[in-house]
Amino acid sequence: MVSPPLPIVGLIANPASSKDIRRLVGLGRVVDVEEKANIAARFLVGLTAGPPVEVLALDDRAGLVRRAVHLARHDAPPVAFLRVTAVGREDDTRHAAEALATAGAAAVAVIGGDGTVRAAVEGWPEAHLVPLAAGTNNAIGIRHEPTILGVATARAVREPLRSRAFVPAPRLLVGGDGDSALVDVVGVRSPWTGARALWDPGELVEALTVNVHPTAIGIAAIAAAFGPLPRDRGRYLRFGAGRAVTVAFGPGMVRSIEVAEVRDLPMGSSVAVRPESRLLALDGERRRVAAGSRITIAPGPDLLDVATALARPERENQLHHPDTPKCRET
């Protein structure tokens, strides 16, 4: 009898994340190549704690994954590399995600910041996504210990758990040319991209946000100050004289920001960009001219729910020795 193929877990690591201007204007940390390799190694080791899987990875130009395999030694699952030539640009992530979708991967783990995760989803919009936080704001990245995320991923990629352990998340579509965001699209006053990252609250005109949670920083923190936001909705913010909220605007940056208008919008809603917005920042990076753009809330990837993936059925929680008493509540 031929055994069924093992589930494939994709792995993409970005050597360039966590190096923008917020290291100068705030206290953003630098996650260097060695630390990212260590994160990847711990994730690989964690994968071995569950049912067997295979790993298909991007062979990045800095050799992060190859270094991770060396660090993990014999404690890593089999790792093969995609036939994608990395050139050190954002397209590496996008092309790798496309290749993983074609290969039938059950999930993709992405080591990087919000921009790296966004690029992966642009390559594979329906991905089952495990974003390991290794950037600046990490508004979408999961901050748990990478070993735990490896364990959770190995469990989550098999049915029937897969349909429960990955939960749908929205994304934001900008225009009709493939640009998107997983956390926020922000209209800014300045027409220059500069260092790309957002760090001056005085530049803010408006924002549409999704995937908001109270532990986020940046624009997502402003949105979270107005209460919980269901996963299938977006929150529009117009900045200006109004309610002032004090938030963590970046690592080591606490700012008071005034919000003139707040609206929660359902899935499928579309917002026209205001004339005052000169550029649009996608997930924290100024990337495109704003004029004439519309932003739409659309279905996005499925994100790993770590607690669901690690929860064991009641029958697995029983100790098997017949003389062992069952736990009881007191």
Secondary structure, 3 states (H helix, E strand, C coil): CCCCCCCEEEEEECCCCCCCCHHHHCCCCCCCHHHHHHHHHHHHHHHCCCCCCEEEECCCCCCHHHHHHHHHHHHCCCEEECCCCCCCCHHHHHHHHHHHHHHCCCEEEEEECHHHHHHHHHHCCCCEEEEEECCCCCCCCECCCHHHHHHHHHHHCCCCCHHHHEEEEEEEEECCCCEEECCEEEEECCCCCCCCECCCHHHEEEEEECCCCCCCCCHHHHHHCCCCCCCCEEEEEEEEEEEEEEEEEECCEEEEEEEEEEEEEECCCEEECCCCCCEEEECCEEEEECCCCEEEEEEEEEEECHHHHHCCCHHHHCCCCCCCCCCCCC
